[in-house]
Amino acid sequence: RRVMAVGRGEPVEDCLLLAGGGMVAVASGNSISICDLLSGGKVLQSVVAHSKTVSCLHADGGGHLYSGGLDRFVKVHDLARYKVLGSLRYDAPVLGVALSPTRSHLVAALANSTICVRRQRAAAARADMPSASSEADPTARPLGAKPGQVAVSEGIAARFDGAHPGTYRYFLRGRTQAPQAGDVVAGRGAPPKLSGFDKALKGFRYHEALDAALLNGAADVVVGVIEELVQRNGLRIALHGRDQQTLQPLVGFLVRNITRPPHAHVLIGVANLLLDMYAPVFGQSAAIDELFVRLRATCEGEARLQADLAQLMGAMDVLLAGAVPSAPLRAPGAGGDESGGTSLLRPQKKAKQASPMLP
């Protein structure tokens, strides 16, 4: 015979006996009713979280109730406060829902004949495993969760002692810790000191960088700075806007080093650019004019020297070609006269006398 009737006049889709056996969850329509069996089926709370009919219910034993509905959502309810902690959306109406004992996998049966399994990360699943105290008292479990979580997590900060990965404190951990016995301590050497032209290049002050390199005086350093300026398209900027005081060291350096083979290919281009830029102002400074005259004399002397060397190389080639003796031609495959070979330049008298056909 009927002992108790629980309902609100609407069709019941699913009912679930909650932990302890004293309460039952009834899904009817789009609402979930929590009824107290010990009070004769009195409705303690009614939760309306779905927009369509609630089709299935599931409890995890830790104070949470999962409900699936025809609105394609799975809702997670907190039984202690009767509030929705999160929701999951699916591609079809949900007909059944279940959670694995380890709370790592959530399985949902959909109306389109598919079963959807969602997996939670292992670390979060281990953190959400119920302990002995939580099984005895479900309300002692920490409350609150982010939307979309399968199970409630205590948070990442609770799983780490102090700072946790991804924070600035975690990056600075161990900064104030003293070295222990047996630790290898790496010494901090003094940072390398930058020269004047390096500092100027670092600050994109190309004019000052070239002046600092000329003040150093080493040809390799000046040519290196010029090549760096060429790579940065800053050579014209470094040469532009110079007066007599800043132009004299540059032209003097060209006079001294333009004929040196290691640097000639770089300095010739610098000299051509310098002549193009400062040709309109020639005649305004006697010192600058004298340096350019010396540069012209140096280049003309180098050109004459190269022409004389080319003539000398041609004469030496003729002499060396006439002094080399020509080797005698040998018959193909012959190893020499001593080995039985016959030279093509000598008459073959012995072969004529030995012929029996001659009279």
Phi, psi and chi 1 to 4 in degrees:
 res  aa     phi    psi   chi1   chi2   chi3   chi4
   1 ARG       -  159.9   62.5 -174.2  179.0   85.8
   2 ARG   -73.8  129.6 -174.2 -179.4   66.5  176.8
   3 VAL   -96.0  -39.4  176.8      -      -      -
   4 MET  -151.2  147.4 -174.0 -178.7  -55.8      -
   5 ALA  -121.3  125.6      -      -      -      -
   6 VAL  -123.9  125.8  177.5      -      -      -
   7 GLY   163.5  171.4      -      -      -      -
   8 ARG  -126.6   20.0  -59.1  177.7   57.8 -176.5
   9 GLY    92.1   -5.2      -      -      -      -
  10 GLU  -104.7  157.6  -63.1 -177.7    2.0      -
  11 PRO   -59.7  135.8  -22.6   32.2      -      -
  12 VAL   -90.0  122.0  176.1      -      -      -
  13 GLU   -88.5  -36.3  -57.7  -66.9  -22.6      -
  14 ASP  -162.5  151.7 -166.6    6.9      -      -
  15 CYS  -138.7  149.6   61.3      -      -      -
  16 LEU  -143.4  128.9  179.8   66.4      -      -
  17 LEU   -82.4  124.0 -172.7   64.0      -      -
  18 LEU   -84.1  170.5  -59.2  179.3      -      -
  19 ALA   -60.5  136.6      -      -      -      -
  20 GLY    99.1  -23.5      -      -      -      -
  21 GLY    78.0    6.5      -      -      -      -
  22 GLY   -98.7  -13.0      -      -      -      -
  23 MET  -133.7  154.0  -66.7 -174.3  -63.2      -
  24 VAL  -135.2  140.6   62.8      -      -      -
  25 ALA  -102.2  128.6      -      -      -      -
  26 VAL  -120.0  126.8  179.8      -      -      -
  27 ALA  -102.7  116.5      -      -      -      -
  28 SER  -140.8  124.6   58.3      -      -      -
  29 GLY    66.2 -136.8      -      -      -      -
  30 ASN  -101.7   19.3   64.3  -21.1      -      -
  31 SER  -124.5  158.7   63.8      -      -      -
  32 ILE  -121.8  125.8  -57.7  173.0      -      -
  33 SER  -110.1  132.8  -58.8      -      -      -
  34 ILE  -102.7  115.0  -52.9  -61.0      -      -
  35 CYS  -113.0  145.7  -57.0      -      -      -
  36 ASP   -98.3  114.9 -173.0    5.6      -      -
  37 LEU   -71.8  -30.6  -61.8  179.0      -      -
  38 LEU   -71.4  -17.9  -58.0  179.7      -      -
  39 SER  -104.0   18.4  -58.9      -      -      -
  40 GLY    84.5   22.9      -      -      -      -
  41 GLY    87.4   24.6      -      -      -      -
  42 LYS   -68.0  136.0  179.6 -178.2  177.9 -179.3
  43 VAL   -79.6  115.8  178.0      -      -      -
  44 LEU   -83.7  -39.0  -60.6  179.2      -      -
  45 GLN  -154.9  145.5 -175.3   72.4   27.4      -
  46 SER  -125.0  124.1 -178.6      -      -      -
  47 VAL  -114.4  127.0  179.8      -      -      -
  48 VAL  -113.9   99.6  179.2      -      -      -
  49 ALA  -118.0  -10.7      -      -      -      -
  50 HIS  -111.7  151.5  -66.8  -94.7      -      -
  51 SER   -89.5  -14.7   58.9      -      -      -
  52 LYS  -129.3 -172.6  -66.3 -175.6  178.9 -179.7
  53 THR   -63.2  136.5  -57.4      -      -      -
  54 VAL   -81.9  122.0  179.5      -      -      -
  55 SER  -102.1  -22.6   58.6      -      -      -
  56 CYS  -153.2  157.0   54.3      -      -      -
  57 LEU  -135.4  152.1  -63.1  173.8      -      -
  58 HIS  -157.2  138.2  177.4   77.9      -      -
  59 ALA  -116.8  141.6      -      -      -      -
  60 ASP   -95.7   -0.6   61.7   -6.1      -      -
  61 GLY    80.2    0.0      -      -      -      -
  62 GLY  -114.9   21.7      -      -      -      -
  63 GLY    92.0   17.9      -      -      -      -
  64 HIS  -127.8  142.3  -61.6   90.8      -      -
  65 LEU  -121.7  129.1  177.7   65.8      -      -
  66 TYR  -105.8  132.5  -64.8   80.3      -      -
  67 SER  -130.3  135.9   62.8      -      -      -
  68 GLY  -116.4  144.3      -      -      -      -
  69 GLY  -137.2  173.9      -      -      -      -
  70 LEU   -74.0   -5.2  -59.2 -177.6      -      -
  71 ASP   -85.3   10.4   56.1   -4.6      -      -
  72 ARG    71.5   21.4  -55.4 -178.4 -179.0 -177.6
  73 PHE  -118.6  148.1  -82.5   95.6      -      -
  74 VAL  -115.3  120.2  170.9      -      -      -
  75 LYS  -104.5  144.6  -55.5  -77.0 -174.5  175.2
  76 VAL  -110.9  121.3 -176.3      -      -      -
  77 HIS  -112.2  143.5  -52.5  -93.0      -      -
  78 ASP   -95.3  116.7 -179.0   16.3      -      -
  79 LEU   -73.0  -17.4  -66.0  176.8      -      -
  80 ALA   -77.4  -32.9      -      -      -      -
  81 ARG  -118.1   -4.7  -62.0  178.3  -61.2  173.2
  82 TYR    56.2   47.3  -59.8  107.3      -      -
  83 LYS  -125.2  154.3  -68.9 -175.0  178.0 -179.0
  84 VAL   -84.0  122.4  178.1      -      -      -
  85 LEU   -89.3  -30.6  -59.3  179.1      -      -
  86 GLY  -171.7  171.8      -      -      -      -
  87 SER  -147.4  152.5   61.1      -      -      -
  88 LEU  -127.5  135.1  -61.6  172.4      -      -
  89 ARG  -104.6  141.0 -178.5  178.6  176.4   83.6
  90 TYR  -123.9  172.3  -68.6   88.3      -      -
  91 ASP   -84.3  -10.0  -62.4  -26.5      -      -
  92 ALA  -148.1  164.7      -      -      -      -
  93 PRO   -57.1  141.4  -25.5   33.9      -      -
  94 VAL   -92.5  125.2 -178.7      -      -      -
  95 LEU  -105.5  -20.7  -58.6 -179.0      -      -
  96 GLY  -156.4  149.5      -      -      -      -
  97 VAL  -145.0  142.9   63.7      -      -      -
  98 ALA  -154.4  153.3      -      -      -      -
  99 LEU  -121.6  138.8 -172.4   66.7      -      -
 100 SER   -67.8  157.4   64.7      -      -      -
 101 PRO   -59.7  -30.7  -23.7   33.3      -      -
 102 THR   -85.1   -1.9   58.5      -      -      -
 103 ARG    61.6   29.7  -58.6 -180.0 -174.1  175.8
 104 SER  -102.7  -20.1   60.2      -      -      -
 105 HIS  -130.7  133.1  -66.9   75.3      -      -
 106 LEU  -114.0  122.8  180.0   66.1      -      -
 107 VAL  -110.8  132.8 -177.3      -      -      -
 108 ALA  -130.6  130.1      -      -      -      -
 109 ALA   -96.6  123.4      -      -      -      -
 110 LEU  -103.7  164.2  -52.3 -178.5      -      -
 111 ALA   -74.8  -14.3      -      -      -      -
 112 ASN   -92.0   25.9   56.6   -0.5      -      -
 113 SER    66.0   31.9  -57.8      -      -      -
 114 THR  -123.3  153.9   59.7      -      -      -
 115 ILE  -117.9  121.3  -63.5  177.7      -      -
 116 CYS  -104.9  127.0 -178.7      -      -      -
 117 VAL  -116.8  123.8 -179.8      -      -      -
 118 ARG  -112.4  133.6  -65.8 -165.9  177.9 -172.8
 119 ARG  -111.6  137.6 -179.2  174.1   61.7   88.6
 120 GLN   -97.4  154.2 -167.1 -179.8   22.3      -
 121 ARG   -59.7  148.2  -70.4 -174.7  -59.0  178.6
 122 ALA   -65.0  -38.7      -      -      -      -
 123 ALA   -64.2  -43.0      -      -      -      -
 124 ALA   -68.4  -33.3      -      -      -      -
 125 ALA   -68.2  -40.3      -      -      -      -
 126 ARG   -66.3  -36.1  -74.0 -165.1  -60.3  -93.0
 127 ALA   -68.5  -26.0      -      -      -      -
 128 ASP   -92.7    1.0  -66.7  -26.0      -      -
 129 MET   -63.8  132.6  -74.6  -65.9  -66.6      -
 130 PRO   -71.9  141.1   25.9  -33.2      -      -
 131 SER   -94.1 -179.8   59.0      -      -      -
 132 ALA   -65.5  -38.1      -      -      -      -
 133 SER   -70.2  -34.7   58.7      -      -      -
 134 SER   -72.2  -32.1   63.3      -      -      -
 135 GLU   -67.9  -33.6  -69.1  179.7   -3.1      -
 136 ALA   -73.4  -36.8      -      -      -      -
 137 ASP  -132.1   96.4 -173.9    8.7      -      -
 138 PRO   -63.4  -27.9  -19.8   31.6      -      -
 139 THR   -75.0  -12.1   60.0      -      -      -
 140 ALA   -78.2   -7.6      -      -      -      -
 141 ARG   -72.1  140.2 -179.2  179.4  176.1   81.7
 142 PRO   -60.6  140.1  -23.4   33.3      -      -
 143 LEU  -102.5  160.6  -59.1  175.9      -      -
 144 GLY   100.1  136.8      -      -      -      -
 145 ALA  -158.1  161.9      -      -      -      -
 146 LYS   -81.2  152.1  -63.3  179.5 -179.8  179.9
 147 PRO   -62.1  134.5  -22.4   31.8      -      -
 148 GLY    95.2   -4.6      -      -      -      -
 149 GLN   -77.3  141.2  -79.1 -173.3  -25.8      -
 150 VAL   -74.6  -41.5  174.7      -      -      -
 151 ALA  -134.0  157.0      -      -      -      -
 152 VAL   -75.6  132.4  179.8      -      -      -
 153 SER  -110.4  148.9  173.7      -      -      -
 154 GLU   -76.0   -8.6  -65.0 -179.1   -4.2      -
 155 GLY   101.4  153.6      -      -      -      -
 156 ILE   -71.2  -30.2 -169.9  172.2      -      -
 157 ALA   -67.3  -28.5      -      -      -      -
 158 ALA   -75.5  -18.4      -      -      -      -
 159 ARG   -91.7   -2.6  -61.0 -161.7  -60.4  -89.6
 160 PHE  -125.5  142.9  -67.9   92.2      -      -
 161 ASP   -86.8  106.6 -174.2   11.6      -      -
 162 GLY    89.2 -135.5      -      -      -      -
 163 ALA   -75.0  145.3      -      -      -      -
 164 HIS  -112.2  160.4   56.8   80.6      -      -
 165 PRO   -57.3  143.3  -24.6   33.6      -      -
 166 GLY    97.5   -3.2      -      -      -      -
 167 THR  -109.7  162.5   61.2      -      -      -
 168 TYR   -69.6  -33.1 -172.0   65.8      -      -
 169 ARG   -64.9  -36.0  -83.7 -174.0   65.7 -167.5
 170 TYR   -67.0  -34.7 -175.2   80.1      -      -
 171 PHE   -67.1  -33.2  176.9   75.1      -      -
 172 LEU   -94.3   11.4  -63.4  179.0      -      -
 173 ARG   -64.4  142.9   68.9 -168.5 -171.8  -77.2
 174 GLY    77.0    7.7      -      -      -      -
 175 ARG   -69.5  -35.5 -167.7 -178.2 -175.6   94.6
 176 THR   -99.8    6.1   58.2      -      -      -
 177 GLN   -80.7  131.6 -175.0  176.8    2.4      -
 178 ALA   -77.0  147.2      -      -      -      -
 179 PRO   -66.7  143.5   23.0  -32.5      -      -
 180 GLN   -90.1  170.5  -56.1  -63.6  -33.9      -
 181 ALA   -66.3  130.0      -      -      -      -
 182 GLY    93.8   -6.8      -      -      -      -
 183 ASP   -76.5  143.8  -67.4  -14.9      -      -
 184 VAL   -92.5  116.7  178.2      -      -      -
 185 VAL   -99.0  121.2 -178.6      -      -      -
 186 ALA   -83.4  126.4      -      -      -      -
 187 GLY   -77.5  151.5      -      -      -      -
 188 ARG  -102.1  106.7  -68.7 -174.6  177.3 -179.3
 189 GLY   -77.4  162.8      -      -      -      -
 190 ALA   -68.1  138.5      -      -      -      -
 191 PRO   -63.8  146.5   23.3  -32.7      -      -
 192 PRO   -62.8  138.6   21.9  -32.2      -      -
 193 LYS   -84.3  127.0 -174.1  177.3 -179.9 -179.5
 194 LEU   -83.9  142.2  -63.0  177.8      -      -
 195 SER   -76.9  174.9   56.0      -      -      -
 196 GLY   -65.1  -41.9      -      -      -      -
 197 PHE   -71.5  -29.8   56.9   85.4      -      -
 198 ASP   -65.7  -42.0  -76.5  -29.0      -      -
 199 LYS   -64.4  -40.5  -66.7  179.4 -179.6  178.4
 200 ALA   -67.1  -39.8      -      -      -      -
 201 LEU   -64.8  -36.0  -73.9  173.7      -      -
 202 LYS   -65.0  -30.5 -158.2  172.2 -178.8 -179.6
 203 GLY   -96.8   11.3      -      -      -      -
 204 PHE    60.1   33.3  -58.7   97.5      -      -
 205 ARG  -102.3   83.0  -59.4 -173.4  -57.3  -89.1
 206 TYR   -69.2  -35.9  -61.1  146.2      -      -
 207 HIS   -61.9  -46.5 -163.4  -75.4      -      -
 208 GLU   -68.4  -32.8  -63.0  179.8   14.1      -
 209 ALA   -65.0  -43.0      -      -      -      -
 210 LEU   -68.2  -37.6 -174.5   55.9      -      -
 211 ASP   -64.5  -40.2  -70.2  -18.6      -      -
 212 ALA   -67.0  -37.0      -      -      -      -
 213 ALA   -67.5  -39.7      -      -      -      -
 214 LEU   -66.7  -31.8  -68.7  170.7      -      -
 215 LEU   -68.7  -30.6 -174.2   62.4      -      -
 216 ASN   -65.3  -39.9 -177.6  -79.9      -      -
 217 GLY    91.4  -19.7      -      -      -      -
 218 ALA   -73.9  132.1      -      -      -      -
 219 ALA   -65.3  -39.7      -      -      -      -
 220 ASP   -62.7  -38.2  -64.8  -23.0      -      -
 221 VAL   -67.9  -44.5  173.3      -      -      -
 222 VAL   -64.6  -44.3  177.5      -      -      -
 223 VAL   -65.8  -37.2  173.8      -      -      -
 224 GLY   -62.6  -41.5      -      -      -      -
 225 VAL   -66.5  -38.5  171.6      -      -      -
 226 ILE   -64.4  -42.3  -68.1  175.2      -      -
 227 GLU   -63.3  -37.4  -70.2  178.0  -15.3      -
 228 GLU   -66.1  -38.0 -179.8   64.9   22.4      -
 229 LEU   -66.4  -35.9  -68.1  174.5      -      -
 230 VAL   -64.9  -40.9  171.5      -      -      -
 231 GLN   -63.4  -32.3  -67.0  -67.2  -29.8      -
 232 ARG   -91.7    2.1  -61.5 -172.6 -179.6 -165.4
 233 ASN    58.6   37.5  -65.1  -33.2      -      -
 234 GLY  -117.7   10.7      -      -      -      -
 235 LEU   -68.0  -42.2 -178.2   58.4      -      -
 236 ARG   -64.5  -34.6 -175.1  177.0  -69.0  -86.8
 237 ILE   -66.6  -39.1  -60.6  174.9      -      -
 238 ALA   -69.7  -29.5      -      -      -      -
 239 LEU   -89.8  -15.6  -62.1  179.2      -      -
 240 HIS   -79.9  146.1 -178.9   72.4      -      -
 241 GLY    73.4   32.2      -      -      -      -
 242 ARG   -95.6  145.3  -69.1 -177.4  173.6  -90.0
 243 ASP  -103.1 -168.7   54.3    6.2      -      -
 244 GLN   -64.5  -37.7  178.8  178.9  -10.1      -
 245 GLN   -68.6  -36.7  -59.3  -62.1  -32.1      -
 246 THR   -92.0  -15.9   57.5      -      -      -
 247 LEU   -87.0  -29.2 -165.1   58.1      -      -
 248 GLN   -60.2  -47.2  -80.5 -176.9  -16.8      -
 249 PRO   -62.1  -34.8  -21.3   32.8      -      -
 250 LEU   -69.5  -47.2  179.2   57.6      -      -
 251 VAL   -67.2  -37.3 -177.9      -      -      -
 252 GLY   -62.9  -36.8      -      -      -      -
 253 PHE   -65.9  -38.0  176.9   81.0      -      -
 254 LEU   -65.7  -39.3  -67.5  176.7      -      -
 255 VAL   -62.4  -39.3  172.5      -      -      -
 256 ARG   -78.0  -30.8  -65.0 -170.1  -57.4  -91.0
 257 ASN  -122.2    1.0  -61.1  -82.0      -      -
 258 ILE   -70.4  -21.9 -164.3  171.2      -      -
 259 THR   -94.4    1.6   57.7      -      -      -
 260 ARG   -78.7  125.7  -62.7 -177.4   60.7 -179.1
 261 PRO   -57.2  -38.8  -24.5   33.7      -      -
 262 PRO   -65.1  -25.7  -20.3   33.3      -      -
 263 HIS  -117.3    0.7  -47.8  -46.3      -      -
 264 ALA   -64.2  -39.7      -      -      -      -
 265 HIS   -65.8  -25.2   66.1  -73.6      -      -
 266 VAL   -87.9  -43.6  176.8      -      -      -
 267 LEU   -73.4  -26.8  -61.8 -177.9      -      -
 268 ILE   -63.8  -41.8  -70.6  175.0      -      -
 269 GLY   -64.0  -38.8      -      -      -      -
 270 VAL   -64.6  -41.6  176.3      -      -      -
 271 ALA   -64.1  -41.9      -      -      -      -
 272 ASN   -63.0  -43.1  -69.2  -29.1      -      -
 273 LEU   -65.8  -36.7 -176.6   59.2      -      -
 274 LEU   -67.4  -40.0 -153.6   60.8      -      -
 275 LEU   -66.3  -39.3  -70.8  172.1      -      -
 276 ASP   -64.8  -35.1  -66.3  -20.8      -      -
 277 MET   -81.4  -35.0  -64.3  177.0   63.1      -
 278 TYR  -112.2    9.4  -68.8   94.9      -      -
 279 ALA   -62.9  -36.6      -      -      -      -
 280 PRO   -66.2  -17.0  -22.7   34.5      -      -
 281 VAL  -107.9   13.0  -63.7      -      -      -
 282 PHE   -65.1  142.7  -76.1  170.3      -      -
 283 GLY    98.0   -7.0      -      -      -      -
 284 GLN   -89.2  -19.1  -62.0 -177.0    6.5      -
 285 SER  -136.1  123.4  173.1      -      -      -
 286 ALA   -67.4  -35.8      -      -      -      -
 287 ALA   -67.9  -40.6      -      -      -      -
 288 ILE   -69.2  -40.4  -63.2  -61.3      -      -
 289 ASP   -62.5  -39.4  -66.4  -15.6      -      -
 290 GLU   -64.6  -38.9 -178.8 -177.6   -3.0      -
 291 LEU   -66.2  -40.0  -72.9  174.8      -      -
 292 PHE   -68.8  -32.6  -84.4  106.4      -      -
 293 VAL   -66.3  -40.7  169.3      -      -      -
 294 ARG   -65.3  -37.9  -70.5  174.9   53.8 -169.8
 295 LEU   -64.0  -40.5  178.5   62.0      -      -
 296 ARG   -65.0  -42.3  176.3 -178.8  176.8 -179.1
 297 ALA   -64.2  -37.6      -      -      -      -
 298 THR   -64.5  -43.5  -58.0      -      -      -
 299 CYS   -66.8  -41.2  -66.0      -      -      -
 300 GLU   -65.8  -39.6  -69.5  178.0  -11.1      -
 301 GLY   -63.7  -39.0      -      -      -      -
 302 GLU   -67.2  -36.6 -177.3   66.5   19.2      -
 303 ALA   -65.7  -42.5      -      -      -      -
 304 ARG   -63.8  -39.5  -71.9 -166.4  -60.8  -90.5
 305 LEU   -63.7  -41.2  178.1   61.0      -      -
 306 GLN   -66.1  -37.0  -65.5  -66.5  -26.0      -
 307 ALA   -66.4  -42.7      -      -      -      -
 308 ASP   -63.6  -40.1  -66.2  -18.6      -      -
 309 LEU   -65.5  -36.6  -71.0  176.5      -      -
 310 ALA   -65.8  -40.9      -      -      -      -
 311 GLN   -63.9  -41.5  -66.0  177.9    4.0      -
 312 LEU   -63.3  -40.8 -179.6   59.7      -      -
 313 MET   -64.5  -36.9  -71.4  -64.2  -63.6      -
 314 GLY   -66.1  -42.2      -      -      -      -
 315 ALA   -64.8  -40.0      -      -      -      -
 316 MET   -65.6  -34.4  -68.6  179.5   62.2      -
 317 ASP   -64.6  -39.3  -70.5  -19.0      -      -
 318 VAL   -66.0  -44.4  172.9      -      -      -
 319 LEU   -64.1  -42.4  -66.2  175.9      -      -
 320 LEU   -69.2  -33.7  -67.3  176.2      -      -
 321 ALA   -68.5  -34.3      -      -      -      -
 322 GLY   -79.1  -22.0      -      -      -      -
 323 ALA   -84.7  -14.0      -      -      -      -
 324 VAL   -82.8  119.0  175.1      -      -      -
 325 PRO   -70.5  148.8   27.0  -34.3      -      -
 326 SER   -86.3  136.9   58.9      -      -      -
 327 ALA   -78.0  139.7      -      -      -      -
 328 PRO   -65.2  145.5   24.7  -34.8      -      -
 329 LEU   -78.3  138.6  -63.5  176.9      -      -
 330 ARG  -115.8  151.9  -59.1  -74.7 -176.6  179.4
 331 ALA   -67.6  146.5      -      -      -      -
 332 PRO   -61.4  129.6  -21.3   31.8      -      -
 333 GLY    84.5   -3.7      -      -      -      -
 334 ALA   -85.5  142.8      -      -      -      -
 335 GLY   -98.9   -3.7      -      -      -      -
 336 GLY   132.7  169.6      -      -      -      -
 337 ASP   -68.1  -35.3  -66.6  -20.1      -      -
 338 GLU   -69.4  -28.1  -62.3  178.6   -2.5      -
 339 SER   -93.9   12.2   60.2      -      -      -
 340 GLY   100.4   -3.9      -      -      -      -
 341 GLY   -77.3  154.8      -      -      -      -
 342 THR  -115.5  130.8  -56.0      -      -      -
 343 SER   -77.9  142.7  174.7      -      -      -
 344 LEU   -77.4  -14.2  -62.5  178.2      -      -
 345 LEU   -94.1   -3.4  -58.5  178.0      -      -
 346 ARG  -111.1  146.4  -63.0  178.7 -178.0  178.2
 347 PRO   -72.0  146.4   25.4  -33.3      -      -
 348 GLN  -101.0   73.2  -58.8  178.7    4.3      -
 349 LYS   -72.4  -41.0  -64.9 -178.8  178.9 -179.4
 350 LYS   -62.8  -37.7  -66.6 -177.2 -179.8 -179.4
 351 ALA   -67.1  -31.6      -      -      -      -
 352 LYS   -71.6  -42.5 -175.5  176.8 -179.4 -179.0
 353 GLN   -68.5  -30.5  -65.3  174.7   -0.1      -
 354 ALA   -83.2   -2.5      -      -      -      -
 355 SER   -78.6  123.5  176.3      -      -      -
 356 PRO   -75.4   -8.8   26.5  -32.6      -      -
 357 MET   -85.5  -14.7  -59.8  -62.2  -64.6      -
 358 LEU   -87.0  146.6  -63.4  175.6      -      -
 359 PRO   -73.2      -   24.5  -31.6      -      -
